[in-house]
């Protein structure tokens, strides 16, 4: 299915923004920048995404073990977002959208990513990770 130019440019921009933001994460962490976690500030407990920035920085540097140790659920989420970014770039550059949904947009894949994030969070709250 052809994409109009008005849809192609935003797909390209969003698809390229994620890898660029991920590539900047290690530098951002070395500078000591942190947004903090509002959930942790209110409850004293880590949120499902706590450690996600460190996991992203470790993934960019190729340290899968450190990324997994920071937040396993965030690693799964970041990999899924990488697939979505690649899809956006491919569709924006080619000017075509698949008629059938990509595999990572299937309901089972979305449930797996969300479930992985929640399981990781539950394991961290229980002290298993």
Backbone torsions as a table, in degrees:
resi	resn	phi	psi	omega
1	UNK	NA	123.9	-178.2
2	UNK	-68.2	146.7	177.4
3	UNK	-105.6	133.0	173.6
4	UNK	-69.1	158.4	-178.5
5	UNK	-57.0	-35.3	-180.0
6	UNK	-63.4	-23.9	177.2
7	UNK	-94.1	-26.4	-177.5
8	UNK	-69.2	-45.5	-176.2
9	UNK	-64.0	-45.0	176.6
10	UNK	-62.8	-35.3	177.6
11	UNK	-63.8	-44.5	177.9
12	UNK	-62.3	-44.8	-178.6
13	UNK	-63.0	-47.1	-179.6
14	UNK	-68.1	-38.2	179.8
15	UNK	-66.4	-31.0	178.9
16	UNK	-88.3	-22.6	-178.3
17	UNK	-67.4	-38.7	-178.0
18	UNK	-63.7	-50.9	178.7
19	UNK	-62.1	-35.5	178.7
20	UNK	-67.3	-41.0	177.5
21	UNK	-65.9	-40.3	178.2
22	UNK	-64.5	-39.9	-179.5
23	UNK	-65.3	-29.2	-179.5
24	UNK	-82.3	-13.0	-175.2
25	UNK	-58.8	-46.1	179.9
26	UNK	-60.0	-39.9	177.5
27	UNK	-63.6	-43.5	179.4
28	UNK	-59.7	-42.5	179.6
29	UNK	-68.8	-38.7	178.8
30	UNK	-64.7	-30.1	179.1
31	UNK	-75.0	-12.1	178.0
32	UNK	86.9	14.2	178.7
33	UNK	-75.0	141.2	176.8
34	UNK	-155.5	137.0	177.1
35	UNK	-84.9	-20.8	-175.3
36	UNK	76.7	170.6	-177.8
37	UNK	-121.1	116.1	179.5
38	UNK	-64.3	-37.4	178.5
39	UNK	-62.4	-45.0	179.7
40	UNK	-66.2	-37.5	179.6
41	UNK	-64.5	-36.1	-178.9
42	UNK	-81.1	-38.5	-171.4
43	UNK	-109.6	-20.1	-174.4
44	UNK	81.7	-0.1	-180.0
45	UNK	-108.6	151.0	176.3
46	UNK	-72.0	146.6	176.2
47	UNK	-85.1	171.3	179.4
48	UNK	-59.2	-25.4	-177.6
49	UNK	-101.0	0.3	177.4
50	UNK	-57.8	129.4	-176.1
51	UNK	93.1	-4.7	-178.4
52	UNK	-65.1	-36.4	179.0
53	UNK	-68.1	-42.4	176.1
54	UNK	-64.4	-38.7	177.1
55	UNK	-62.9	-41.3	178.3
56	UNK	-63.1	-46.7	179.1
57	UNK	-60.8	-40.5	178.8
58	UNK	-68.6	-38.7	177.6
59	UNK	-61.7	-43.5	-179.8
60	UNK	-61.1	-35.5	-179.7
61	UNK	-86.0	0.6	177.1
62	UNK	82.1	12.6	-179.4
63	UNK	-96.5	83.8	-176.4
64	UNK	-65.1	-35.8	-179.0
65	UNK	-65.3	-43.3	179.1
66	UNK	-67.8	-37.2	177.9
67	UNK	-63.2	-45.0	-179.9
68	UNK	-64.9	-38.6	179.1
69	UNK	-67.6	-32.9	-179.3
70	UNK	-69.7	-44.9	178.5
71	UNK	-173.3	100.8	-178.9
72	UNK	-60.2	-38.7	179.6
73	UNK	-64.9	-36.6	178.4
74	UNK	-67.7	-33.1	177.4
75	UNK	-61.8	-46.2	178.3
76	UNK	-61.0	-44.8	179.5
77	UNK	-62.8	-42.6	180.0
78	UNK	-65.8	-38.2	176.8
79	UNK	-65.5	-40.6	177.1
80	UNK	-63.8	-42.7	177.7
81	UNK	-64.0	-34.2	175.7
82	UNK	-62.9	-40.9	175.6
83	UNK	-63.2	-41.0	178.6
84	UNK	-64.6	-39.3	178.5
85	UNK	-66.2	-42.3	178.2
86	UNK	-62.8	-39.2	177.1
87	UNK	-62.2	-45.1	-178.6
88	UNK	-62.4	-42.3	179.2
89	UNK	-66.0	-44.7	-178.8
90	UNK	-62.3	-45.3	-179.4
91	UNK	-69.7	-39.4	179.8
92	UNK	-66.7	-39.9	-179.6
93	UNK	-72.2	-40.6	-177.5
94	UNK	-79.8	-26.8	-178.4
95	UNK	80.8	16.1	-179.8
96	UNK	-129.9	142.8	174.3
97	UNK	-113.1	137.6	178.3
98	UNK	-63.0	143.3	176.7
99	UNK	-72.6	-44.5	175.3
100	UNK	-85.2	144.3	178.8
101	UNK	-63.3	148.9	174.8
102	UNK	-64.4	154.3	-176.8
103	UNK	-57.7	-34.4	-177.0
104	UNK	-78.3	-2.3	174.1
105	UNK	-100.8	3.1	177.2
106	UNK	-70.0	150.1	-179.6
107	UNK	-55.5	-37.7	-179.7
108	UNK	-64.1	-36.7	-179.4
109	UNK	-70.2	-41.6	178.5
110	UNK	-64.4	-40.3	177.0
111	UNK	-65.6	-38.0	-179.9
112	UNK	-65.1	-42.7	179.6
113	UNK	-65.9	-48.3	178.4
114	UNK	-63.7	-41.6	178.1
115	UNK	-64.8	-39.2	177.3
116	UNK	-62.3	-40.7	178.7
117	UNK	-65.3	-43.0	-179.7
118	UNK	-70.5	-38.4	176.5
119	UNK	-64.0	-41.2	177.3
120	UNK	-61.3	-41.9	179.6
121	UNK	-64.3	-45.5	179.5
122	UNK	-61.9	-40.0	178.5
123	UNK	-65.1	-38.5	178.0
124	UNK	-69.2	-38.8	178.1
125	UNK	-65.7	-34.0	179.1
126	UNK	-79.1	-10.5	179.7
127	UNK	85.4	14.2	-179.6
128	UNK	-82.0	-21.9	-178.4
129	UNK	-121.7	NA	NA
